[in-house]
Amino acid sequence: MTLAAACGLSLVRSLAVALAAWPVCNLQVAWLSGLERRRRRLAWLALLIPFLCPELWAGYAWSGFAVRLANTGLWSLFPFDFFSLTPQAVVARDAAVDELLLDLLLFFRAVPVGTVAMYFAPPPPISREAWYCRKLALGGGTICGAGISPAEGQARRLHRNLRSLGAWLRFAIYGRFHTALPAVALMFLVAFQEFELASLIGRPAWTVWLFDAQVGGLGIAESLRLTTLPVVCQSIFLSPLLWTILTSRSNASSIDKHTRQLSRRMRLALWFAMIVGLSVTLIVPAMLVGGGTVEGLRRVMRNTVQFRMLLKEIFVGMAYALTAAVAAALIAASLIRRARTSRLAAAGVFGAALPGLAGSLVLSLALIHLLQSPFVRFAYKTPLSLVAGLILFLLPRAMALRLLLSSTGTSTGLHLAALLRESGAVPVRDRAREVAWQLRWRGEFWSVAILSYWVFFDLTLAYLLAPVTIVSAPVMLYNQMHFGKNAVLSALVFLTVLVPALIFTIVAAARRFVFRWF
């Protein structure tokens, strides 16, 4: 398969996933807005887990699913042995199963992105009230009068209808679809830039094709030239994001506008959909991988050299990820603070986020090409190049989390907490620190944790930009996954996924003893 064919398949797949997820996101936004605070937190957690689960974990668990399904004898239940007539039919059947599985995983990864984008989107430039007032002002009377011929009256009616159609299109773009278009664009990018799932499940994608060609020895200049078509496809879908930034009236979210009431049956259906998403991305992969994990953990614990090497790779990778996450969070906070002064500054924020929005593969290839120039060659294949790539990749994601944190509106509570910290009573100061943690620092901490965990499992950046002396745990595991599954590898995957999350959880639980200034 050529790169153009792989890119076309990725384009169709991603567009289908984004369009299928769009109505689901719209329903979930209305549903989440009507929940009470405690149930809303639970719903958000269940909704975001499928997106936060590492692709390496899900891809490894679901790899070879079509073959395992065929070995269960399921297809023999169909009449006339329809699905196993010829070898070509068997290959096509297994490819269709893998494609459906990949589409399902991408769907449940895209839905949280679209829901967050639509839920916290700023209000559109044209409200529904303004559209209704304009409709009343235009009126709908008949065209009549002395001296007006039937042909002229028909022409005037046609002109009025065209004006009404133009007004409807304007409302659709600036009103109804103002939040939907950026959400669809983001969901498209999430599916279009996917690499790990497509590679491990064994389905064609432009990222898999180009990554294999680059690792196989293709020149960097040729690899960068081949990214033209994917970059053009992504640029088309990135334009709604820039348009939304430039046309938004304010940074306030439109949460209070989602007043649509859903039926009990629809609410149950949404809960069921989230349970299915959790099952596909977390529960079932844990069951598929967990079959030999216990025995594999025993072997890994007995092999102290392998266990220490894995922990070293995890801690080194997390150190780079944490450094990049903190830097990206600080840069994002500074850029967004300046962007609130003018739309030109907001366009500058979009420009800073553009390299990361292009995807880790395009970003890595562009950085490799840049670092081979004479003036910056010293940074090529060094920790500096890796950290730079991680920061650029995280910038748009850090900006998104920063906007989510700023939409909570807790400035008054933080001011009161600051006043309480000046009290002479120690219990009051302790309570003030707890309030400050709950209102601000908890969100800051977990945003950095999410960014670190996110970029730690990005395989492309670590594979292409890291020095040869640094082999992160995801890269090591990815190389071993191509040789099949075994108990030891399942245990290593389990530890790699669990240890970073456990570290952040322990630090958050021990914050009163470790970070006394909170």
Legacy VTK file of the C-alpha trace (Angstrom):
# vtk DataFile Version 3.0
C-alpha trace
ASCII
DATASET POLYDATA
POINTS 518 float
0.000 0.000 0.000
1.292 3.442 -0.935
1.382 6.420 1.398
-1.415 8.117 -0.556
-3.647 5.057 -0.138
-2.826 4.775 3.571
-3.500 8.494 4.023
-6.811 8.183 2.175
-7.858 5.265 4.371
-6.897 7.193 7.507
-8.822 10.206 6.233
-12.017 8.239 5.627
-11.695 6.362 8.911
-11.060 9.499 10.972
-13.842 11.485 9.333
-16.307 8.639 9.883
-15.291 8.362 13.545
-15.591 12.124 14.103
-19.001 12.388 12.436
-20.308 9.336 14.303
-19.099 10.736 17.633
-20.510 14.222 17.067
-24.193 13.520 17.971
-23.089 11.430 20.944
-20.984 14.349 22.217
-23.917 16.703 21.754
-26.151 14.462 23.862
-23.504 14.002 26.540
-23.012 17.761 26.866
-26.711 18.241 27.574
-26.739 15.234 29.896
-23.679 16.337 31.913
-25.106 19.828 32.314
-28.208 18.435 34.020
-26.391 16.240 36.557
-25.767 17.216 40.133
-22.174 17.970 41.061
-21.216 14.619 42.595
-22.765 12.526 39.835
-21.249 14.848 37.238
-17.760 14.171 38.594
-18.371 10.435 38.388
-19.690 10.812 34.841
-16.677 12.896 33.799
-14.310 10.296 35.259
-16.041 7.462 33.423
-16.048 9.520 30.243
-12.356 10.526 30.311
-10.819 7.179 31.293
-11.054 5.720 27.735
-9.061 8.675 26.436
-6.476 8.597 29.242
-5.800 4.870 28.903
-2.480 4.456 27.063
-2.833 3.309 23.458
0.082 0.938 24.018
-1.960 -0.873 26.660
-5.114 -1.196 24.578
-3.237 -1.991 21.372
-1.245 -4.783 23.009
-4.355 -6.253 24.608
-6.395 -6.259 21.384
-3.613 -7.295 19.015
-4.414 -10.520 17.181
-8.085 -10.322 18.171
-9.376 -11.415 14.742
-7.231 -14.572 14.825
-8.310 -15.412 18.372
-11.921 -14.848 17.387
-11.547 -17.238 14.460
-10.039 -19.882 16.744
-13.118 -19.797 18.984
-15.208 -21.367 16.222
-17.624 -18.448 16.076
-17.697 -18.297 12.284
-18.613 -21.969 12.028
-21.973 -21.134 13.589
-23.010 -19.260 10.458
-24.781 -21.315 7.752
-22.917 -22.726 4.759
-19.580 -21.816 6.323
-19.960 -18.404 4.708
-16.989 -16.715 6.359
-14.343 -19.324 5.620
-14.839 -20.288 1.992
-11.438 -19.321 0.590
-8.139 -18.031 2.022
-8.855 -14.638 0.464
-12.237 -14.531 2.217
-10.614 -15.427 5.539
-8.053 -12.622 5.146
-10.771 -10.128 4.215
-12.921 -11.269 7.137
-10.099 -10.882 9.673
-9.146 -7.494 8.203
-12.754 -6.323 8.526
-12.847 -7.452 12.169
-9.613 -5.626 12.958
-10.831 -2.504 11.151
-14.096 -2.527 13.076
-12.195 -2.972 16.324
-9.858 -0.074 15.517
-12.792 2.156 14.600
-14.506 1.281 17.876
-11.407 2.123 19.936
-10.930 5.399 18.066
-14.595 6.236 18.587
-14.392 5.862 22.360
-11.146 7.870 22.394
-12.689 10.650 20.312
-15.942 11.030 22.257
-14.294 12.484 25.417
-12.351 14.993 23.319
-15.450 16.197 21.502
-17.509 16.340 24.683
-14.910 18.433 26.503
-14.549 20.757 23.506
-18.295 21.334 23.249
-18.937 21.525 27.001
-16.304 24.185 27.740
-16.582 26.042 24.429
-17.053 29.825 24.588
-20.470 31.166 23.613
-21.041 31.667 19.875
-21.056 35.169 18.363
-24.752 34.820 17.430
-27.096 33.552 20.117
-30.414 31.838 19.533
-32.197 34.881 20.948
-30.548 37.158 18.373
-31.531 34.784 15.586
-35.137 34.726 16.767
-35.286 38.520 16.944
-33.920 38.794 13.413
-36.491 36.295 12.203
-39.275 38.397 13.729
-37.848 41.564 12.185
-37.724 40.085 8.708
-41.354 38.976 8.879
-43.045 36.838 6.274
-45.649 38.977 4.502
-46.709 38.542 0.895
-45.382 40.534 -2.026
-48.270 42.548 -3.481
-49.175 46.049 -4.618
-50.286 48.074 -7.573
-47.964 48.096 -10.541
-46.076 44.940 -9.481
-46.234 42.256 -12.085
-46.405 38.567 -11.128
-42.877 38.050 -12.497
-41.519 40.909 -10.373
-43.342 39.605 -7.308
-41.855 36.155 -7.853
-38.403 37.701 -8.222
-38.815 39.576 -4.941
-39.975 36.440 -3.155
-36.944 34.596 -4.500
-34.672 37.394 -3.277
-36.251 37.251 0.180
-35.886 33.475 0.327
-32.232 33.754 -0.629
-31.720 36.312 2.119
-33.401 33.955 4.572
-31.181 31.093 3.399
-28.095 33.248 3.822
-29.222 34.228 7.312
-29.806 30.579 8.182
-26.325 29.646 6.970
-24.840 32.496 8.988
-26.661 31.329 12.094
-25.642 27.732 11.455
-21.967 28.674 11.187
-21.811 31.323 13.905
-24.439 29.800 16.170
-25.457 26.168 16.012
-22.200 24.791 14.558
-19.851 27.227 16.292
-18.932 24.665 18.942
-19.540 21.575 16.814
-17.026 22.337 14.069
-13.981 22.652 16.374
-15.083 19.549 18.280
-15.338 17.538 15.052
-11.933 18.878 14.007
-10.317 17.804 17.267
-11.887 14.353 17.111
-10.677 14.009 13.529
-7.116 14.888 14.587
-7.195 12.374 17.449
-8.182 9.580 15.066
-6.036 10.742 12.132
-2.816 10.969 14.156
-3.237 7.589 15.847
-0.183 5.345 15.544
0.092 2.787 18.329
-3.391 1.282 17.978
-3.175 0.989 14.192
0.313 -0.502 14.349
-0.389 -3.102 17.037
-3.811 -4.115 15.692
-2.309 -4.373 12.207
-4.333 -1.894 10.164
-2.930 0.487 7.526
-2.472 4.138 8.457
-0.295 6.927 7.150
1.466 7.164 10.524
2.386 3.474 10.452
3.564 3.681 6.842
5.747 6.741 7.397
7.120 5.595 10.751
8.158 2.219 9.351
9.757 3.925 6.342
11.712 6.333 8.565
12.894 3.604 10.922
13.717 1.453 7.894
16.268 3.975 6.634
14.348 6.501 4.549
16.121 9.861 4.379
14.808 12.605 6.628
14.349 15.017 3.718
12.280 12.461 1.814
10.286 11.575 4.924
9.518 15.226 5.548
8.467 15.681 1.926
6.076 12.752 2.237
4.327 14.445 5.165
2.920 17.087 2.805
-0.309 15.228 2.088
-1.107 14.381 5.745
-0.240 17.927 6.814
-2.591 19.366 4.185
-5.392 17.077 5.396
-4.824 18.162 8.984
-4.596 21.841 8.044
-8.051 21.716 6.497
-9.490 20.492 9.780
-7.372 22.828 11.905
-8.911 25.905 10.299
-12.155 25.701 12.363
-10.062 25.901 15.539
-8.349 29.110 14.427
-11.688 30.514 13.265
-13.282 29.764 16.655
-10.432 31.465 18.522
-10.715 34.602 16.402
-14.528 34.847 16.476
-15.205 33.955 20.114
-16.774 36.737 22.109
-15.151 35.840 25.417
-13.305 33.145 27.296
-16.375 32.247 29.321
-17.733 28.811 28.714
-21.253 28.187 27.534
-22.079 25.567 30.130
-25.195 27.383 31.237
-26.564 27.285 27.693
-26.960 23.506 27.617
-30.499 23.320 28.955
-31.821 20.493 26.817
-33.731 17.921 28.847
-33.098 14.272 28.019
-35.485 11.421 28.611
-34.768 8.707 31.139
-34.206 6.200 28.342
-31.635 8.482 26.712
-29.786 9.033 30.008
-29.616 5.271 30.577
-28.343 4.833 27.034
-25.542 7.337 27.690
-24.556 5.562 30.913
-24.531 2.296 28.991
-22.355 3.838 26.258
-19.818 4.993 28.853
-19.760 1.534 30.425
-19.086 0.037 26.994
-16.269 2.546 26.488
-14.735 1.618 29.833
-15.057 -2.057 28.990
-13.430 -1.758 25.564
-10.519 0.422 26.669
-9.874 -0.692 30.258
-11.770 -3.690 31.623
-11.550 -6.102 28.685
-7.875 -5.218 27.963
-7.124 -5.879 31.641
-8.787 -9.276 31.322
-6.999 -10.080 28.058
-3.605 -9.047 29.409
-4.204 -10.200 32.964
-4.423 -13.877 32.097
-0.683 -14.333 32.477
0.183 -11.176 34.389
0.372 -12.798 37.826
2.783 -15.486 36.671
4.721 -12.889 34.700
5.034 -10.664 37.771
6.500 -13.575 39.720
9.093 -14.123 37.018
9.932 -10.434 36.810
10.308 -10.168 40.592
12.637 -13.159 40.616
14.722 -11.599 37.843
16.002 -8.600 39.806
18.158 -7.344 36.937
15.200 -7.087 34.584
13.016 -5.537 37.283
15.604 -2.870 38.142
16.159 -2.106 34.475
12.429 -1.626 33.941
12.129 0.683 36.948
15.116 2.690 35.726
13.565 3.110 32.300
10.244 4.145 33.862
11.826 6.695 36.208
14.079 8.161 33.511
11.183 8.449 31.103
8.970 9.992 33.784
11.707 12.499 34.669
11.825 13.749 31.076
8.031 13.719 30.862
7.621 15.617 34.129
10.193 18.231 33.105
8.433 18.786 29.791
4.997 18.867 31.460
6.000 21.529 33.988
7.655 23.645 31.283
4.660 23.305 28.957
2.233 24.195 31.750
4.187 27.343 32.653
4.502 28.420 29.013
0.820 27.761 28.361
-0.229 29.798 31.414
1.904 32.740 30.284
0.672 32.632 26.683
-2.998 32.376 27.619
-2.674 35.235 30.107
-1.313 37.451 27.333
-3.883 36.163 24.817
-6.721 37.630 26.863
-5.693 41.139 25.832
-6.268 40.863 22.061
-7.268 38.525 19.278
-3.837 38.904 17.712
-2.311 37.425 20.849
-4.860 34.615 20.632
-3.680 33.924 17.096
-0.143 33.822 18.486
-1.266 31.154 20.952
-2.608 29.127 18.043
0.739 29.501 16.279
2.585 28.237 19.345
0.224 25.267 19.557
0.441 24.455 15.847
3.563 22.188 15.988
1.954 20.015 18.635
-1.356 19.927 16.786
0.424 18.531 13.733
1.048 15.306 15.629
4.079 13.696 17.193
5.280 12.069 13.955
5.305 15.247 11.864
6.762 17.167 14.804
9.564 14.630 15.279
10.508 14.620 11.592
10.497 18.423 11.433
12.684 18.667 14.546
15.149 16.097 13.199
15.437 18.073 9.961
15.868 21.340 11.877
18.471 19.955 14.280
20.633 18.762 11.390
21.327 22.364 10.357
24.844 23.620 11.212
23.937 26.041 14.014
21.900 23.611 16.123
23.534 20.316 15.202
24.964 20.080 18.728
21.454 19.359 20.081
20.681 16.520 17.652
19.925 13.208 19.377
20.551 14.696 22.830
18.298 15.086 25.854
17.770 18.680 24.718
16.142 17.579 21.468
13.908 15.133 23.313
12.766 17.714 25.874
12.133 20.284 23.126
9.984 17.809 21.221
8.059 16.836 24.347
7.350 20.483 25.230
6.159 21.366 21.720
3.945 18.291 21.691
2.428 19.152 25.072
1.842 22.867 24.472
-1.631 22.600 22.869
-2.669 20.031 25.440
-1.394 22.202 28.289
-3.313 25.149 26.841
-6.497 23.095 26.728
-6.079 22.059 30.366
-5.295 25.646 31.328
-8.534 26.828 29.724
-10.440 24.126 31.576
-8.920 25.221 34.877
-9.668 28.884 34.220
-13.310 28.101 33.411
-14.048 26.985 36.987
-14.164 30.564 38.283
-12.616 30.124 41.774
-10.847 33.486 42.102
-13.082 34.633 44.974
-12.455 31.474 46.968
-8.710 31.727 46.401
-8.717 35.312 47.632
-10.537 34.283 50.806
-8.076 31.408 51.305
-5.177 33.866 50.987
-6.746 36.061 53.660
-7.230 33.089 55.982
-3.566 32.143 55.635
-2.658 35.413 57.362
-4.458 34.280 60.501
-2.478 33.738 63.674
-4.271 30.476 64.477
-2.554 27.374 63.158
-5.806 25.422 62.507
-7.121 28.309 60.433
-3.936 28.406 58.348
-4.148 24.653 57.832
-7.730 24.996 56.670
-6.679 27.816 54.326
-4.015 25.598 52.774
-6.598 22.847 52.307
-9.001 25.276 50.637
-6.239 26.535 48.348
-5.377 22.951 47.426
-8.975 22.087 46.660
-9.616 25.224 44.627
-6.353 25.611 42.700
-3.365 23.421 43.425
-5.194 20.131 43.053
-6.133 21.068 39.485
-2.610 22.299 38.770
-1.068 19.114 40.150
-3.307 16.715 38.258
-2.995 18.691 35.031
0.793 18.292 35.196
0.321 14.624 36.123
-1.952 14.053 33.131
0.483 15.816 30.804
3.387 13.759 32.143
1.494 10.500 31.830
0.313 11.520 28.368
3.722 12.258 26.910
5.439 9.396 28.745
3.529 6.925 26.581
4.048 8.783 23.312
6.087 6.284 21.386
7.028 8.334 18.320
8.814 11.160 20.127
10.842 8.797 22.304
11.682 6.568 19.336
12.856 9.297 16.962
14.233 12.067 19.195
15.765 10.328 22.218
19.518 9.657 22.344
20.636 6.102 21.738
21.607 5.850 25.403
18.007 6.509 26.511
15.503 3.753 25.827
12.194 4.478 27.503
9.980 1.699 28.756
7.274 2.200 26.071
9.873 1.926 23.283
11.310 -1.244 24.779
7.858 -2.770 25.175
6.772 -1.786 21.666
9.802 -3.547 20.185
8.931 -6.728 22.079
5.221 -6.650 21.230
5.901 -7.534 17.599
7.070 -10.987 18.704
3.771 -11.937 20.300
2.361 -12.059 23.808
3.781 -13.808 26.835
3.401 -13.625 30.598
6.573 -11.621 31.211
5.716 -9.021 28.589
2.199 -8.666 29.989
3.664 -8.094 33.441
6.067 -5.460 32.092
3.200 -3.667 30.356
1.146 -3.792 33.535
3.981 -2.320 35.625
4.726 0.387 33.068
1.099 1.511 33.083
0.652 1.228 36.857
3.878 2.650 38.334
3.607 6.248 36.999
-0.060 6.486 38.010
0.788 5.063 41.423
3.566 7.619 41.918
1.261 10.570 41.309
-1.442 9.063 43.512
0.982 8.584 46.415
2.331 12.113 46.063
-1.194 13.559 46.035
-2.151 11.510 49.099
0.992 12.560 50.995
0.793 16.225 50.038
0.162 17.415 53.610
3.473 15.918 54.700
5.531 16.561 51.555
4.231 19.932 50.367
3.487 21.884 53.503
2.987 25.107 51.526
-0.215 23.676 50.059
LINES 1 519
518 0 1 2 3 4 5 6 7 8 9 10 11 12 13 14 15 16 17 18 19 20 21 22 23 24 25 26 27 28 29 30 31 32 33 34 35 36 37 38 39 40 41 42 43 44 45 46 47 48 49 50 51 52 53 54 55 56 57 58 59 60 61 62 63 64 65 66 67 68 69 70 71 72 73 74 75 76 77 78 79 80 81 82 83 84 85 86 87 88 89 90 91 92 93 94 95 96 97 98 99 100 101 102 103 104 105 106 107 108 109 110 111 112 113 114 115 116 117 118 119 120 121 122 123 124 125 126 127 128 129 130 131 132 133 134 135 136 137 138 139 140 141 142 143 144 145 146 147 148 149 150 151 152 153 154 155 156 157 158 159 160 161 162 163 164 165 166 167 168 169 170 171 172 173 174 175 176 177 178 179 180 181 182 183 184 185 186 187 188 189 190 191 192 193 194 195 196 197 198 199 200 201 202 203 204 205 206 207 208 209 210 211 212 213 214 215 216 217 218 219 220 221 222 223 224 225 226 227 228 229 230 231 232 233 234 235 236 237 238 239 240 241 242 243 244 245 246 247 248 249 250 251 252 253 254 255 256 257 258 259 260 261 262 263 264 265 266 267 268 269 270 271 272 273 274 275 276 277 278 279 280 281 282 283 284 285 286 287 288 289 290 291 292 293 294 295 296 297 298 299 300 301 302 303 304 305 306 307 308 309 310 311 312 313 314 315 316 317 318 319 320 321 322 323 324 325 326 327 328 329 330 331 332 333 334 335 336 337 338 339 340 341 342 343 344 345 346 347 348 349 350 351 352 353 354 355 356 357 358 359 360 361 362 363 364 365 366 367 368 369 370 371 372 373 374 375 376 377 378 379 380 381 382 383 384 385 386 387 388 389 390 391 392 393 394 395 396 397 398 399 400 401 402 403 404 405 406 407 408 409 410 411 412 413 414 415 416 417 418 419 420 421 422 423 424 425 426 427 428 429 430 431 432 433 434 435 436 437 438 439 440 441 442 443 444 445 446 447 448 449 450 451 452 453 454 455 456 457 458 459 460 461 462 463 464 465 466 467 468 469 470 471 472 473 474 475 476 477 478 479 480 481 482 483 484 485 486 487 488 489 490 491 492 493 494 495 496 497 498 499 500 501 502 503 504 505 506 507 508 509 510 511 512 513 514 515 516 517
